[in-house]
Amino acid sequence: MDSRLTIRDFLRVFDLVSSNGTKQQSKYQLDGLSAWHDFDGYTCWLGYKDVTVTLMFHGSLKIEYDKPSSYNELVERCLALTASEPMS
């Protein structure tokens, strides 16, 4: 995992996308990122191109991707998104 982003950072990105994005079917979309969750909210996902970040209830994180370049783009988008939003 890229050390520039923690589980907390990914959760913050999930919150920003789901709060500020547009809902399309069951996913929220913002700046090329997708955010969605299961029925009870215990598992959340972030998606970008071929990258899927799974955020699980007990603080577990799973990142799957085919192309390292896609993952690097996701990291850059997440960093830019969190830099533009003040911490609450």
Secondary structure, DSSP 8 states (H G I E B T S, - for coil): --TT--HHHHHHHHHHHHHHSEEETTEEEETTEEEEE-TTSSEEEEEETTEEEEEETTS-EEEE-S-HHHHHHHHHHHHHHHHHS---
